[in-house]
Structures are given as structure tokens and as C-alpha cells.
Amino acid sequence: MDPTVSPGEEFIYVLDFGSQTAQLIARRVRDAGVLALLASPEMSADEIRQSGAKGLILSGGPSSVYEPGAPGCDPGIFELGIPILGICYGMQLACRVLGAEVKRAERREFGRAMVTIRDDGDLFRAIPSPTSAWMSHGDQIDAGSGDFDTLASTGTCPFAAVRHRHLPVWGVQFHPEVTHTAHGADLLENFLYRICGCRGAWRMADFLEEQVQRVRERVGDGRVICGLSGGVDSSVAAGLLVKAIGEQVTCVFVDNGLLRKNERDLVEMTFRDHFQADLRVVDASEDFLVALAGVEDPQEKRRIIGHRFIDAFKRASAEIEDAAFLAQGTLYPDVIESGHGYAGKSANIKLHHNVGGLPEELGFELIEPLRDLFKDEVRKLGEVLGLPERIVWRHPFPGPGLAVRILGAVTKPRLEILRDCDEILLEEISSAGLYRATSQVFAVLLPVQSVGVMGDARTYESVVAVRAVTSEDFMTADWARLPYETLGTISNRIINEVRGVNRVVYDISSKPPATIEWE
């Protein structure tokens, strides 16, 4: 049985076949009040039966089920008698194992599609027809094959949702977990409550108690070093650890020279006052800047910063007696973008230094108590912990700092320009009452210069991009529709107050196809 589950507690397993949204499925289930646990698709039917899971959800994935090496599952899971819902790849896999043919579709479906419901008896109960759903597939079930009935269809996909005639197996070709599917949450609740018979008693406070207990059991009498950046993720991780093991935690803050303006002072004041914890500050700014000199490739920046980050922790740990564990505020979007899904099949989008940059010679066991959470869930956890609002609702800041917000080479003069721009931007966003209405706002220094006119003289100076997004979970994001007046004030102040900048542009890209950070 999974160690995060208490005896008699209801939960759902999500078998992860390498989907970028596998954890999003689990998160939607948790939103509905049911504990969801990600698991490897290699989990055996016996393990699942002994666990007492109320149901299974099979995630999507980037593979085709008929390709050599495509991830599969134990066929015995379909004989357990517990409800199973396949999503996209998960539906195709279930249908293929149970006798249906899966083939390449004549027309691929990507994006929004209108789904016509043919049977509203269970999975689609109280969902209007037609309804909008989000598709992302190039394969589909061959109509007429296998013991499956059609529950819903689109103009190009006759088997957009199915139910097996004899087994408790359902499948949907679209993605109910994403917000673009209008009634996706309703469909998942129908599966959880009407089909699996769940009661919906799980809450974030339960997650906190489970993680506290797990940390205590794992650490024992050992000592933990917790990496602090000043952001919400590491702050909540530190708060959880302090709650779990108190004085056994030493918080280490690395000044890498890539911080926002006055960041170090704020971190020292906040954490010493609030946590009353053992806080060590390591000034490694010169080391980082020397190592980054002339480096322009963003992945190489992240690798260098990751290695220097580790070196700084080694120096700090040498002064902390009996330190055996390193704790980080890694979140699931970091994990999945780094290609570390449970199936080992996720696409690597970008390297996160706090996920993939830790070599074996580090010498610590890694503790990541927030690894299965999204940003908004971390904020909820922070509130349960009783952390101050200024910490819980702080906008995200990348681990590599301003290095990935300076496109091109990182230098002290360019860092000073960006710090001043960023400070003005956040001041104006806050004064306009838009800080909580946006999810992340920051400035980016571009590797180009443009011609301008100041005081009747020609200038040839830097361009700064402003990035502001709204997002529920940071797996997807939309650009924020900031008022023109606010944008005008931001641009005017940056150009007038920051020497070296003569042009400000606004980024109106969503995620996907863009990422939130530029590098």
C-alpha cells in the first residue's frame, strides 16, 4: 500500500504514461475532494488490489499504443472489477488491450472541439450536449471494433467517449483535466462519485499531516538543510519542515548575485523573524558571475547555476554538523518540464537546476515535500501552515534568478538595468491593485538595441519586454490584459528612470506555445 495512504482512506490511482498533464488529472481529482496518487504504469494488478484503490485513471501520453516500446500496463487491472477511466492515450491503451483496434486518424484533432453526447447515463450525467472539449490526438479507436459502446462523438472522431459493455471501463479521447474542456470537472466528478462511489473527504490539511509524518519518519534524528530562495515554494517547504522537525532544520540562502533588488535583505528579515529558524546566508555572487561570463545558451546557464548552487551548499553543509538531507521546494511543473514523469516518457522542455542538476556526489538524500503539487495548491498549503500573506501570495521567481531573464550574456551592468526595471514594474502593478489579479509579472532584458530619441539626440539602447500572465496551475497560462494606462505608466517610468533603456514592449504570448519564462 502507498505510504501516503492511511488505512480505510479512499483514493484513486492515476497511472502516468508520460503525459504533460498527468499530475493535472490528479490535481483535479484532489480538487473534487478525493486523494489522487500518481503511480507507474508498471504497477501490478495485485498491488492495486491490495491497496484498496477506489478506481484507476489512465493518463494520456506522447506515444502511439501500436509503436514498439510504447508504455503499457498489467492487463490484469481490467479484471479487478474496479472502475477505470482512460484519457486519450489511456483510453486507446484500454481499448486495444480489450480487443479494439487503434489506428492513425485520417484527420488529427488538436485544440477545441464540439462533442455530441450520445448517452448521458453515467459519465456524462447532467452535462449539456453539445459541449466544448480539448482534443490532442493523432490516433483514434476504429469504429465498430471491440465490445465498446459510443457515449460521445465529434465530427471527425466517432468514438470520442466509450464504455465497455461488460467491464467497468470508460474512456474519453479528449482531456477533461484541462480548463479548456467546459465540463471536464463535472465529468471527473461523475466518475468519482457516481461510478467509483467516493465520498469526497480529502483536504489540504490532510496532505500537510501526511507529509509531516513522512518527513518525521524519514529524517528520524537526522539534520536537514533546506534551500531557501525567498519564493513561496521554498518558504512553504521550510514551513512544513519546521512544523515537522523544528530545530533539526537549517535554512540556507545562497546569494548568487542574480537576485532582485534588496532580495537578500528581505529574505533575512522575513525568515529570521517568522520562522525563528537557523538561517545561514552564503555569499557566492562572484563565483556565479565569473562562471556565467560570456555564456548565452539558456540551458548552459541553468547547468552552470545548478552546479554552483550545489557547490555553495557543500560549503554551507561543511559547517552544519550531521546534515544528511537536502530539502527543496520543487513543484510538479518543474518535474514534468524536466522530463521526469512516472513513466519516464515525458518530453524535456527545459532543465530545472533543482530537479536535474543534482549529481550523485552531492552527499545528501533529497527531500521534496511539495513535488506533487501545483503552485495554487502550494499557496493553499501555505495558508494551512499559517504563513504570512506576503509570503504565500508572492509571485514565482525562477531558481536561476535574473540569469534567465537576461537574454544573452549576464553581466553586472545588465543585471543592474534589469533590477531597476523589475522594481518599477512591480511597484506599478502593486499600486494599480493588480498584483493578486496576476499570477506572474516580470521584466526581460532583450539582447537587442533600438534607435530612440531623447532630448533631441539619437540613442541606441536596450529593449525591455514586460511579461504578465494569469494562470491557475502554471501548466498553462494566458497573457494578462493589463490596462493601457498601467502599461503606459510602466513604460514611461522605465524609459525615464533606467539609464540604458529606450524601448519597452509587452509580451502577449500564451503558454503553450510559449513558456512563461523566456529562457
C-alpha positions as CSV (number, residue, x, y, z in Angstrom):
1,M,0.0,0.0,0.0
2,D,1.2,3.5,-0.8
3,P,2.8,5.1,2.3
4,T,0.8,8.3,1.8
5,V,-2.5,6.5,2.3
6,S,-4.0,5.9,5.7
7,P,-5.9,2.6,6.3
8,G,-9.5,2.9,5.1
9,E,-8.9,6.2,3.3
10,E,-10.4,6.4,-0.2
11,F,-8.1,7.3,-3.1
12,I,-7.7,7.0,-6.8
13,Y,-4.5,5.9,-8.6
14,V,-3.5,7.8,-11.8
15,L,-1.2,5.7,-13.9
16,D,1.1,8.1,-15.7
17,F,2.0,7.2,-19.3
18,G,4.2,10.2,-19.8
19,S,1.5,12.9,-20.1
20,Q,2.4,16.5,-19.6
21,T,-0.9,16.7,-17.7
22,A,-0.8,13.6,-15.6
23,Q,-0.4,15.5,-12.4
24,L,-3.1,17.9,-13.5
25,I,-5.5,14.9,-13.6
26,A,-4.5,14.1,-10.0
27,R,-4.9,17.7,-9.0
28,R,-8.5,17.9,-10.5
29,V,-9.3,14.7,-8.5
30,R,-8.0,16.3,-5.3
31,D,-10.0,19.5,-6.1
32,A,-13.1,17.3,-6.0
33,G,-12.2,16.1,-2.5
34,V,-10.6,12.7,-3.3
35,L,-7.0,11.8,-2.8
36,A,-5.2,11.1,-6.0
37,L,-1.8,9.4,-6.2
38,L,0.4,9.2,-9.3
39,A,1.8,5.7,-10.0
40,S,3.9,4.0,-12.5
41,P,2.0,2.2,-15.3
42,E,4.1,-0.9,-14.4
43,M,2.2,-1.2,-11.1
44,S,0.9,-4.7,-10.9
45,A,-2.8,-5.7,-10.6
46,D,-2.0,-7.4,-7.3
47,E,-0.5,-4.2,-5.9
48,I,-3.5,-2.2,-6.9
49,R,-5.9,-4.8,-5.5
50,Q,-4.1,-4.9,-2.2
51,S,-4.0,-1.1,-2.0
52,G,-7.8,-0.8,-1.8
53,A,-7.9,1.9,-4.5
54,K,-11.5,3.0,-5.4
55,G,-10.6,3.4,-9.1
56,L,-8.0,4.0,-11.7
57,I,-7.4,6.7,-14.2
58,L,-5.1,6.0,-17.1
59,S,-3.4,9.2,-18.3
60,G,-2.6,10.4,-21.8
61,G,0.9,10.2,-23.2
62,P,3.1,11.2,-26.2
63,S,3.3,7.7,-27.7
64,S,1.1,5.6,-30.1
65,V,-0.1,2.4,-28.5
66,Y,0.9,0.4,-31.6
67,E,4.5,1.6,-31.6
68,P,7.4,-0.6,-30.4
69,G,8.3,0.4,-26.9
70,A,5.1,2.2,-26.1
71,P,4.3,2.1,-22.4
72,G,1.7,-0.5,-21.4
73,C,0.1,-1.8,-18.2
74,D,-0.7,-5.0,-16.5
75,P,-3.7,-6.4,-18.4
76,G,-4.9,-7.9,-15.1
77,I,-6.1,-4.4,-13.9
78,F,-9.1,-4.8,-16.2
79,E,-10.1,-7.9,-14.3
80,L,-10.1,-6.3,-10.8
81,G,-13.7,-5.1,-11.0
82,I,-12.8,-1.5,-10.0
83,P,-13.8,1.4,-12.3
84,I,-11.2,2.5,-14.8
85,L,-11.2,5.8,-16.8
86,G,-8.8,6.1,-19.8
87,I,-7.9,9.6,-21.0
88,C,-6.6,10.0,-24.6
89,Y,-3.6,7.5,-24.7
90,G,-5.1,5.8,-21.7
91,M,-8.4,5.2,-23.5
92,Q,-6.6,3.9,-26.6
93,L,-4.5,1.5,-24.5
94,A,-7.5,0.2,-22.6
95,C,-9.5,-0.3,-25.8
96,R,-6.6,-2.1,-27.5
97,V,-6.0,-4.4,-24.6
98,L,-9.7,-5.2,-24.5
99,G,-9.9,-6.1,-28.2
100,A,-10.5,-2.8,-30.1
101,E,-8.3,-1.6,-33.0
102,V,-6.4,1.7,-32.7
103,K,-5.1,3.3,-35.8
104,R,-3.9,6.6,-37.1
105,A,-6.7,9.1,-37.6
106,E,-7.4,10.4,-41.1
107,R,-7.7,13.9,-39.5
108,R,-5.8,14.8,-36.3
109,E,-7.6,16.8,-33.7
110,F,-5.7,19.4,-31.7
111,G,-7.5,22.1,-29.8
112,R,-11.1,22.9,-29.1
113,A,-13.8,20.5,-30.5
114,M,-17.6,20.3,-30.0
115,V,-18.6,16.9,-28.5
116,T,-22.0,15.5,-29.1
117,I,-23.2,13.3,-26.2
118,R,-24.9,10.1,-27.2
119,D,-25.5,8.6,-23.8
120,D,-25.9,10.7,-20.6
121,G,-26.5,7.8,-18.3
122,D,-23.4,7.9,-16.0
123,L,-20.2,9.6,-17.2
124,F,-22.0,12.4,-18.9
125,R,-24.8,12.9,-16.4
126,A,-26.1,16.5,-16.3
127,I,-23.6,17.6,-18.9
128,P,-25.2,19.5,-21.8
129,S,-24.8,18.4,-25.4
130,P,-23.0,19.5,-27.4
131,T,-20.2,20.5,-25.1
132,S,-16.8,22.0,-25.7
133,A,-13.7,19.8,-25.1
134,W,-10.0,19.9,-25.7
135,M,-8.5,17.4,-28.1
136,S,-4.9,16.5,-28.7
137,H,-4.5,13.2,-30.6
138,G,-3.4,11.8,-33.9
139,D,-4.8,8.2,-33.3
140,Q,-8.3,7.0,-32.5
141,I,-10.3,3.9,-32.0
142,D,-11.5,2.2,-35.1
143,A,-15.3,2.4,-35.2
144,G,-17.1,-0.9,-34.8
145,S,-14.2,-2.8,-33.2
146,G,-14.3,-4.3,-29.7
147,D,-17.0,-4.5,-27.1
148,F,-17.4,-0.8,-26.6
149,D,-20.4,1.5,-26.9
150,T,-20.2,5.1,-28.0
151,L,-21.0,7.7,-25.4
152,A,-20.0,10.8,-27.3
153,S,-18.5,11.8,-30.7
154,T,-17.2,14.7,-32.7
155,G,-17.3,15.4,-36.4
156,T,-14.0,13.5,-37.0
157,C,-13.9,11.1,-34.0
158,P,-16.9,8.8,-33.7
159,F,-15.5,7.2,-30.5
160,A,-14.8,10.4,-28.6
161,A,-16.0,8.6,-25.4
162,V,-16.8,4.9,-24.8
163,R,-17.9,2.4,-22.2
164,H,-17.2,-1.3,-22.2
165,R,-20.3,-3.4,-22.5
166,H,-19.3,-5.9,-19.7
167,L,-16.5,-4.3,-17.7
168,P,-16.4,-1.1,-15.6
169,V,-14.1,0.6,-18.1
170,W,-14.7,4.0,-19.6
171,G,-12.6,6.1,-21.9
172,V,-12.6,9.7,-23.3
173,Q,-10.5,10.8,-26.3
174,F,-10.4,14.4,-25.0
175,H,-8.8,15.9,-21.9
176,P,-11.3,16.6,-19.1
177,E,-8.4,17.7,-16.8
178,V,-7.7,21.0,-18.7
179,T,-9.7,24.1,-18.2
180,H,-10.4,24.4,-21.9
181,T,-12.8,21.4,-21.5
182,A,-16.0,23.2,-20.4
183,H,-17.5,20.4,-18.2
184,G,-14.3,18.4,-17.5
185,A,-14.6,18.8,-13.8
186,D,-18.2,17.6,-13.9
187,L,-17.2,14.5,-15.9
188,L,-14.5,13.7,-13.4
189,E,-16.9,14.1,-10.5
190,N,-19.4,11.8,-12.2
191,F,-16.6,9.2,-12.4
192,L,-15.5,9.7,-8.8
193,Y,-18.9,9.9,-7.2
194,R,-21.4,8.1,-9.4
195,I,-19.2,5.4,-10.7
196,C,-16.4,4.9,-8.1
197,G,-18.7,5.7,-5.1
198,C,-16.3,8.1,-3.5
199,R,-17.4,10.3,-0.6
200,G,-15.0,13.3,-1.1
201,A,-13.4,13.7,2.4
202,W,-9.8,14.6,1.5
203,R,-8.5,18.1,2.2
204,M,-5.2,20.0,2.0
205,A,-4.9,19.8,5.8
206,D,-4.7,16.0,5.3
207,F,-1.9,16.4,2.8
208,L,0.0,18.5,5.4
209,E,-0.4,15.9,8.1
210,E,0.7,13.1,5.8
211,Q,3.8,15.0,4.6
212,V,4.7,16.0,8.2
213,Q,4.5,12.3,9.3
214,R,6.5,11.2,6.2
215,V,9.3,13.7,6.9
216,R,9.5,12.7,10.6
217,E,9.7,9.0,9.7
218,R,12.3,9.5,7.0
219,V,14.5,12.0,8.9
220,G,14.4,10.5,12.3
221,D,17.0,12.2,14.4
222,G,18.9,13.5,11.4
223,R,19.5,17.0,10.3
224,V,18.1,18.7,7.2
225,I,19.4,21.6,5.1
226,C,16.6,23.5,3.4
227,G,17.4,25.6,0.4
228,L,15.7,29.0,0.7
229,S,15.2,31.3,-2.2
230,G,12.6,33.7,-0.7
231,G,9.9,32.5,-3.0
232,V,6.6,30.8,-2.0
233,D,7.8,27.3,-2.9
234,S,10.9,27.2,-0.7
235,S,9.1,29.2,2.0
236,V,6.3,26.7,2.3
237,A,8.7,23.8,2.1
238,A,10.7,25.4,5.0
239,G,7.5,26.0,7.0
240,L,6.4,22.4,6.6
241,L,9.9,21.1,7.7
242,V,9.9,23.4,10.7
243,K,6.5,22.1,11.7
244,A,7.6,18.5,11.3
245,I,11.1,18.5,12.8
246,G,11.7,22.0,14.3
247,E,15.3,22.7,15.3
248,Q,16.6,19.8,13.1
249,V,16.3,22.2,10.1
250,T,19.0,24.6,9.0
251,C,17.8,27.0,6.2
252,V,20.5,28.1,3.7
253,F,20.0,31.1,1.5
254,V,22.5,31.4,-1.4
255,D,23.1,34.9,-2.7
256,N,24.0,34.1,-6.3
257,G,24.3,37.7,-7.5
258,L,21.2,37.1,-9.7
259,L,18.6,38.3,-7.2
260,R,16.0,41.0,-7.4
261,K,16.7,44.4,-5.8
262,N,17.0,44.1,-2.0
263,E,16.1,40.4,-2.1
264,R,18.8,39.3,0.3
265,D,17.7,41.8,3.0
266,L,14.1,40.8,2.6
267,V,14.8,37.1,2.9
268,E,17.0,37.5,6.0
269,M,14.4,39.7,7.8
270,T,11.4,37.6,6.8
271,F,12.7,34.2,7.7
272,R,14.6,35.0,10.8
273,D,11.6,36.9,12.2
274,H,8.9,34.5,11.1
275,F,10.4,31.1,11.3
276,Q,12.9,31.8,14.1
277,A,15.0,29.2,12.4
278,D,18.7,28.7,11.9
279,L,19.3,30.7,8.7
280,R,22.7,30.7,7.1
281,V,23.5,33.1,4.2
282,V,26.1,32.1,1.7
283,D,27.5,35.0,-0.5
284,A,28.5,33.3,-3.7
285,S,27.7,36.1,-6.1
286,E,31.2,36.5,-7.5
287,D,31.5,32.7,-8.2
288,F,28.3,32.7,-10.1
289,L,29.0,35.7,-12.2
290,V,32.5,34.5,-13.1
291,A,31.2,31.1,-14.1
292,L,28.5,32.7,-16.3
293,A,30.8,35.2,-18.1
294,G,30.2,35.0,-21.8
295,V,27.6,32.2,-21.6
296,E,24.5,32.9,-23.7
297,D,22.8,29.5,-24.1
298,P,19.9,29.2,-21.6
299,Q,20.3,25.5,-20.9
300,E,24.0,26.0,-20.2
301,K,23.2,28.9,-17.9
302,R,20.9,26.6,-15.9
303,R,23.5,23.8,-15.8
304,I,26.2,26.2,-14.6
305,I,23.9,27.8,-12.0
306,G,22.9,24.3,-10.8
307,H,26.5,23.2,-10.3
308,R,27.4,26.4,-8.5
309,F,24.3,26.0,-6.4
310,I,25.5,22.6,-5.3
311,D,29.0,23.9,-4.6
312,A,27.5,26.6,-2.4
313,F,25.5,24.0,-0.5
314,K,28.5,21.9,0.0
315,R,30.4,24.8,1.6
316,A,27.5,25.5,3.8
317,S,27.0,21.9,4.8
318,A,30.6,21.6,5.9
319,E,29.7,23.9,8.7
320,I,26.5,22.1,9.7
321,E,27.1,19.0,11.8
322,D,25.4,15.8,10.9
323,A,23.5,17.2,7.9
324,A,22.2,14.2,5.9
325,F,19.3,15.6,3.9
326,L,18.7,18.5,1.5
327,A,15.2,19.8,1.1
328,Q,13.9,21.8,-1.9
329,G,10.7,23.4,-2.9
330,T,10.4,21.6,-6.2
331,L,6.9,21.6,-7.7
332,Y,5.3,19.3,-10.2
333,P,5.5,21.7,-13.2
334,D,9.3,21.7,-12.6
335,V,9.4,18.0,-12.5
336,I,7.3,17.4,-15.6
337,E,9.1,20.1,-17.7
338,S,12.3,18.4,-16.9
339,G,11.1,15.1,-18.3
340,H,10.8,13.2,-15.0
341,G,7.3,11.7,-15.3
342,Y,6.5,8.4,-13.6
343,A,6.6,6.6,-16.9
344,G,9.9,8.2,-17.8
345,K,8.5,9.2,-21.2
346,S,7.8,12.9,-20.7
347,A,9.2,15.4,-23.1
348,N,12.1,17.5,-21.7
349,I,11.1,21.1,-22.2
350,K,13.7,22.9,-20.1
351,L,16.2,22.0,-17.4
352,H,15.4,23.0,-13.8
353,H,18.5,23.2,-11.6
354,N,16.6,21.9,-8.6
355,V,15.4,18.8,-10.4
356,G,18.0,17.5,-12.9
357,G,21.2,19.2,-11.7
358,L,21.9,17.3,-8.5
359,P,24.9,14.9,-9.1
360,E,25.3,11.7,-7.1
361,E,28.3,13.1,-5.3
362,L,26.1,15.7,-3.6
363,G,26.2,13.6,-0.4
364,F,22.7,14.4,0.7
365,E,19.4,12.5,0.5
366,L,16.9,14.7,-1.3
367,I,13.6,15.7,0.3
368,E,10.9,17.4,-1.9
369,P,7.7,17.6,0.1
370,L,5.9,19.7,-2.5
371,R,6.9,17.6,-5.5
372,D,3.3,16.5,-6.3
373,L,1.7,20.0,-6.0
374,F,0.9,22.9,-8.3
375,K,1.5,26.5,-7.4
376,D,-2.0,27.3,-6.3
377,E,-2.0,24.1,-4.1
378,V,1.2,25.3,-2.5
379,R,-0.4,28.6,-1.7
380,K,-3.3,26.7,-0.1
381,L,-0.8,24.7,1.9
382,G,1.0,27.9,3.0
383,E,-2.3,29.2,4.3
384,V,-2.9,26.0,6.2
385,L,0.6,26.4,7.7
386,G,-0.3,29.9,8.8
387,L,2.4,31.7,6.7
388,P,2.1,35.5,6.2
389,E,0.2,36.7,3.2
390,R,3.3,38.5,1.8
391,I,5.0,35.1,1.5
392,V,2.0,32.9,0.4
393,W,1.0,35.2,-2.4
394,R,4.4,36.3,-3.7
395,H,4.8,35.8,-7.4
396,P,7.2,33.0,-8.6
397,F,10.8,33.7,-9.2
398,P,13.0,31.2,-11.1
399,G,15.7,29.3,-9.4
400,P,18.4,30.6,-11.8
401,G,17.2,34.1,-11.0
402,L,17.7,37.0,-13.4
403,A,20.1,35.0,-15.4
404,V,17.2,33.5,-17.4
405,R,15.5,36.9,-17.7
406,I,18.6,38.4,-19.4
407,L,18.7,37.0,-22.9
408,G,22.3,36.7,-23.9
409,A,25.4,37.2,-21.7
410,V,24.9,38.0,-18.0
411,T,27.0,41.0,-16.7
412,K,26.8,43.3,-13.6
413,P,25.7,46.3,-15.7
414,R,22.9,44.3,-17.4
415,L,21.8,42.9,-14.0
416,E,21.5,46.4,-12.6
417,I,19.4,47.6,-15.5
418,L,17.1,44.6,-15.2
419,R,16.8,45.0,-11.4
420,D,15.8,48.7,-11.7
421,C,13.2,47.8,-14.5
422,D,11.8,44.9,-12.4
423,E,11.4,47.1,-9.3
424,I,9.5,49.8,-11.2
425,L,7.3,47.2,-12.9
426,L,6.3,45.5,-9.6
427,E,5.8,48.9,-7.9
428,E,3.3,49.9,-10.6
429,I,1.5,46.6,-10.7
430,S,1.1,46.7,-6.9
431,S,-0.1,50.3,-6.8
432,A,-2.7,49.6,-9.5
433,G,-4.1,46.7,-7.4
434,L,-3.1,44.1,-9.9
435,Y,-0.6,42.0,-8.0
436,R,-3.1,39.4,-6.8
437,A,-5.0,39.6,-10.1
438,T,-1.9,38.4,-12.0
439,S,0.0,35.2,-11.5
440,Q,3.5,36.3,-12.5
441,V,4.9,39.6,-13.7
442,F,8.5,40.4,-14.6
443,A,10.8,42.2,-16.9
444,V,13.1,40.6,-19.5
445,L,16.2,42.3,-20.9
446,L,16.5,41.5,-24.6
447,P,19.8,41.0,-26.5
448,V,19.0,43.8,-29.0
449,Q,19.2,47.6,-29.1
450,S,17.0,50.0,-30.8
451,V,17.2,53.6,-32.0
452,G,15.5,56.2,-30.0
453,V,15.3,60.0,-29.4
454,M,16.0,61.6,-26.0
455,G,16.4,65.3,-25.7
456,D,16.6,65.8,-29.5
457,A,19.6,63.4,-29.5
458,R,19.8,59.9,-31.1
459,T,20.0,57.0,-28.7
460,Y,20.9,53.4,-29.4
461,E,20.0,51.4,-26.2
462,S,18.4,48.3,-24.8
463,V,14.9,46.9,-25.2
464,V,13.0,45.6,-22.2
465,A,10.0,43.2,-22.5
466,V,7.3,43.2,-19.9
467,R,5.7,39.7,-19.2
468,A,2.5,39.4,-17.2
469,V,0.4,36.2,-17.1
470,T,-2.6,34.7,-15.4
471,S,-2.7,31.1,-14.6
472,E,-4.4,28.6,-12.3
473,D,-1.7,25.9,-12.2
474,F,1.3,27.2,-14.3
475,M,1.0,24.3,-16.7
476,T,-1.0,26.6,-18.9
477,A,-1.1,30.4,-18.8
478,D,-2.6,33.4,-20.7
479,W,-1.1,36.8,-21.1
480,A,-2.7,39.4,-18.7
481,R,-4.9,42.1,-20.2
482,L,-3.3,44.9,-18.2
483,P,-4.9,48.4,-18.6
484,Y,-3.3,50.6,-21.2
485,E,-2.9,53.3,-18.5
486,T,-0.9,51.0,-16.3
487,L,1.3,49.8,-19.2
488,G,1.8,53.4,-20.3
489,T,3.0,54.4,-16.8
490,I,5.3,51.4,-16.6
491,S,6.9,52.2,-19.9
492,N,7.2,55.9,-19.2
493,R,8.9,55.3,-15.8
494,I,11.3,52.6,-17.1
495,I,12.5,54.7,-20.0
496,N,12.8,57.9,-17.9
497,E,14.3,56.3,-14.8
498,V,16.5,53.5,-16.0
499,R,19.6,54.6,-17.9
500,G,20.3,52.3,-20.9
501,V,16.7,51.5,-21.9
502,N,14.8,53.4,-24.6
503,R,12.1,51.0,-25.6
504,V,9.5,48.8,-23.7
505,V,7.5,46.1,-25.4
506,Y,4.7,43.9,-24.0
507,D,4.6,40.1,-24.4
508,I,1.2,38.8,-25.5
509,S,2.1,35.1,-25.8
510,S,0.2,32.3,-24.0
511,K,1.5,29.0,-22.6
512,P,1.5,26.9,-24.7
513,P,3.0,27.6,-27.2
514,A,5.4,29.8,-25.3
515,T,6.7,29.1,-21.8
516,I,6.2,31.7,-19.1
517,E,9.9,32.5,-18.7
518,W,11.7,33.4,-21.8
519,E,14.6,31.0,-21.1
